[in-house]
Amino acid sequence: MNDSGVEKAAILMLAIGESEAAEVMKFLGPREVLKLGAAMASMKSIAHEQVISVLDSFRVQTEMNSTVGLDSDEYIREVLTSALGDDKASVLLTRILGGKDASGIESLKWMDSQTVSELIRNEHPQIIATILVHLERDQACEILSFFTDRLRNDTVLRIATLDGIQPAALRELNDVLTKLLSGNENVKKSSLGGVRAAAEILNFMSGENETSVMDNIKNYDHDMAQKIMDEMFVFDNIIDIDDRGIQLLLREVQSEMLIIALKGAGEDLRDKIFKNMSQRAGDMMREDLEAKGPVRLSEVEAQQKLILQIVRRLADEGQIQLGGKGAEDAYV
């Protein structure tokens, strides 16, 4: 969800009441709950007209869809306490959790990334890699950002070379989590990791950290580094998205963010973006882009990363189809 979407969702949750909100929120993933809970906590007062507008918008959208996509069994936890206070949160938690206690890696998904990094940073990099491939890619990336360069590079390399998880490694992981957290019987045991997992995590990483990690992997195995780059979806790959997908993306991206991101884009990609705008909007965007002064490369990369996060979300939701994969264009 973008900022506008999170705000509307928060208003909707506050408007429909605790029981109904509990039933909806138990289907959200940890990262969604964190964003939504924070937005709910920040709302001190909401205008009546704003509530009506959100409810009308929700009604229109639901009428256009035959089903509502809720596909997660994750349960809301600590975020509700911080967002709504102990009393109100306890009502929701009782309804949602039903006395069930999350454990093992599921517990890590509800923690903030810095806390998780402090919990696992002293473990063997192979154990850290095994843990991170079980987490959402953006959370794994955030956790890695708190590591030293050496540990970050080593961990991503081990993720890329992780070819399934052996029973012995799982037992070691369970032993670690037993010491760090309470209970580990329900930790999901599956074959994760590999080149694709490494690429997906790198897609969320800042340009500087990404370059450092990729240089380390190249020194270890140049062919593997190339395979990871082939799997990564970089900003220039947006040109491979069809026109309908580009139009959906443009609805989610703020103009200033797009202008800065396009400073580092080729002319072909710019043309594709402009042709999917109205004539007036395209002309204004061209003028704003030409009038924009020099921008730091790090800022361009940061805005491109944010747009790529929106692209991946839309792709995960099935709203757009990603085209070809970037290799040579992985660095600018």
Secondary structure, DSSP 8 states (H G I E B T S, - for coil): --HHHHHHHHHHHHHH-HHHHHHHHTTS-HHHHHHHHHHHHH-S---HHHHHHHHHHHHHHHHH-SS----------HHHHHHH-HHHHHHHHHHHHTT----THHHHTTS-HHHHHHHHTTS-HHHHHHHHTTS-HHHHHHHHHTS-HHHHHHHHHHHHT--S--HHHHHHHHHHHHHHSS--TT-------SHHHHHHHHTTS-HHHHHHHHHHHHHH-HHHHHHHHHH---GGGGGGS-HHHHHHHHHHS-HHHHHHHHTTS-HHHHHHHHHTS-HHHHHHHHHHHHH-----HHHHHHHHHHHHHHHHHHHHTTSS------SGGG--
